[in-house]
Amino acid sequence: MSREHRRRHRTTDSGKAAQPNVAPGGLAGGFYRPLGARDPARIVEAATVVLERTGIEVMASPCREVFRAAGARVDETANRVHIGHELVEQGLERAARRVFLAGRDPTQDLELAGAKVYMGTGGQAVKVLGLDGVVRESVLADNYHIGRLCDTLEHVHFYMRPVVARDLATEDIDVNQFYACLASTTKHVMANAYLPENVAELRAMAELMAGGAAALDRRSLVSFSACWTVSPLRYAAETVTILDEIIRHRLPVVLSSAPQAGATSPAALAGTLVQITAEQLSGIVYVNLLNPGHPLIMGCVPAQADLRSGAFTGGSAEFALLNAACAQIAQHLGLPLYNSSGISDSKVPDAQAGAEKGLTGLAAALAGANYIHHSAGFLESLLTVAYEQYVIDNDINGAVMRMLRGIEVSDESLSLDVIHEVCRGPGHFLGHAQTLELMSSEYLYPRLMNRDSRDDWEAKGGQDIREAARDHARQVLAEHWPQVIEPELDAELRNRFNILLPAEQMRPSA
């Protein structure tokens, strides 16, 4: 690495940030309030009316019998479960107020509660925009290589499986996607499961990595996202069976519902908030009937349909408003929240992508959403990820987190003596002791966003941010090969499970 490259990107040999992290994960939001002071309570009350009057469609199943046994009214003709106010109150009383998600490295632990904010990856992209500029189908190895890249990005706080392993059979995906992610980073890993019988296998793999069942219960290195509803207000039977297994195996889980305003939820944004809250409250009731206090995270991912075409839209002001409002509702309920930002509708890392990602990321974070997934890597309305986009989004996330930190006002920071000394002396602050002291603790320096003069920028090659991001990603992928899983443990995992990621792809080529 050249001295200039090292200076501009401020990294260590492993790609980790050398500069102190002045905008760490876990800072508190809650400053932005798109809803009025009484609106969250009104939306929650309206959602309870929906649950009691309209109900949730639940086909004949053990899930439906759980609701029936708890006192919910079951309309077998319409296959709807009507959940009364008392059941909702009981579910909320039992619900976990804090969910702890562990990293392989304890410095990467997440505590989801209140208005603490973390930003990370997510999604199930089916295409990858490679560093060669070619779009292709996603494969298992992308989950490993993107994880290696994100392992070096300090403003990507967790690693949620980003792409579908299109090169694997369905029965092989669950174990292999978790393995590929866990092998690539020391950050917390979240994914989903396609088959209920695989949850036990995933629990067994996580126990081996954590050092036993008790160790995993104390520090869960893995968590799940379960898309258990199909909006509007219908349970997906095949996913509920997976959810049941996740709960039975005592693993943290997100209940993810993703209605689109104007298509699968009302065009009125407030109506979409009522519907998604009703879906979430039904899930909170169900999970806490099975296991009171289970580590459960509200999973509100509202989006919209572009009403001119019906297309999914993830980069709009309305998307930002909806996700920020969900944070406000979750804080009203006192529950941790998983939601979304950074879903650009652009096809390439361009100005549109930057504008959409900055808008939606800032809204969700300032509102105090706890676990903001999709915040890095995504393009084309969730269909595509780009390696260089992760690096660009790291800078965007860093700026967002720095804004959360705010401005400290103290007797010292008011700087009365400093102003007096400079105005009576040299007339500028650049060489003052306070400036030198604060330059690495008060200010965030982006990896890529260029601040050189035009002449200096041109002299260094005149790269735009996308070109610089590609170079940085190539360098990290050539140099950063974390050994998260010790060789002996890796051999045990490969002997125990059908691991399909070749070991030779997990080390530098000769």
Secondary structure, DSSP 8 states (H G I E B T S, - for coil): --HHHHHHHTB-TTS-B-S--SS-TT-B-----SS-TTHHHHHHHHHHHHHHHT-EE--SSHHHHHHHHHT-EEETTTTEEE--HHHHHHHHHHS-S-EEE--SSGGG-EEE-TTB-EE-----BSEEE-TTS-EEE--HHHHHHHHHHHHT-TT---EE--B--TTS-HHHHHHHHHHHHHTT-SS-EEE--S-TTHHHHHHHHHHHHHTSHHHHHHS-SEEEEE--EETTTEE-HHHHHHHHHHHHTT--EEEEE--EETTTB-SSHHHHHHHHHHHHHHHHHHHHHHSTT--EEEEE--EEEETTTTEEE-SSHHHHHHHHHHHHHHHHHT--EEEE------SSSSHHHHHHHHHHHHHHHHHT-SEEET-SSEEGGGTEEEHHHHHHHHHHHHHHHHHHH-----TTTT-HHHHHHHHTTTS-STTSHHHHHHTTTT----SSS--S-HHHHHHTT---HHHHHHHHHHHHHHH-----S-HHHHHHHHHHS---S-GGGGS---
